[in-house]
Amino acid sequence: MRSLQKVVACLCLLLTCWSAIALVAHHHSSQVDAARCAVCVAAHSATPRAKADSNRTTFRVLACDPVKPVLLKLVLLVFALSVRPPPQA
């Protein structure tokens, strides 16, 4: 099973590298062909940018309960009960 995963991973890596090289190296003989090419249209299209409105940031103080102290003996007792012993040979 491991060798199959390695083969699939190598295949995906090779396909990714091949598509990156093909994207950079492809060219067209005329501008009409370039206008019809889906790769060229996608590469030259403008992507919308997200607007961050950082001017309206407000900080509020939240009320919280004080932290209760935890007894160490109680924690160790629960831990000792939840760990299984080693197998008997």
N, C-alpha and C positions, 0 to 999 in steps of 0.2 A: 504494500500500500504506500509506503514511503517513497519508493522509486517512481510510482505513478504521480504522486504529488510533485516531485522534483521535475519530472518531464513536463507536466502541465505548467508549472511555474516558469520553467525555461522557455516554453512555447509562448507564454504571455509576455515575457520579457523581450523575446525576439520580435513578436508582433508589434509591441509598443515602440521599440527602436526602429523597426522598418517603417512604421507609419510616421514617425517623427522625421526620418530621412526623406520619405516621399513628400511630406508636406513642405519641407524646405526646398527640395530639389525640383519640384514640378514646375513646368513653364508652359506657356501657350504660344502658338504661332501668330495669333492675332488678338486684338483687344476684344473682338466679338466672342471668341472662345473663352477668354478670361471672364467676361461678363456673365457667361452661362455656367461657369464652373462653381459648384457648390462650396468647394474648399476655399476658393478665392473670395467669394461673397461673404462667407463666414469669417474669414480672416480680416477682412477690411470693414466689417460692420462695427459700429460703435456699441459698446456695452453700457447699459445704464449704471450709474454709480449711486451707491447708497448714500443718503444724506444723514449725517449725524448731527443732531441738535444738542450740543453740549451746553448751550447757554441756559437751558431751563432745568438744570440739575438742582434738586433741592435735597438737603440732608435732614433727616428727622431722627430724633432720639426715641428709641423704643424702650418701653419698660420691660424688664425681664426679672424673673425670679432669681434670688440669690442661689448660688451653687451649693447643694447640700454635700457635706463631706461623706465620702464612701469609706466604710470600714474595710481595712485590708484583710482582716480575718474572714469576712464574709466573701470577699472576692476569691481568696485562695480556696475556701471551702467549695464554692461553686465550680471552680476550675478543677479541683481534685475529683469531683464527682462526674465531670463531663469527659475526662480523659480515660480511655480504656487501657487496661493493663496490657503488657506484652503477651504475645501468644505463648502458650505452654508447649514445649517440645516433647 
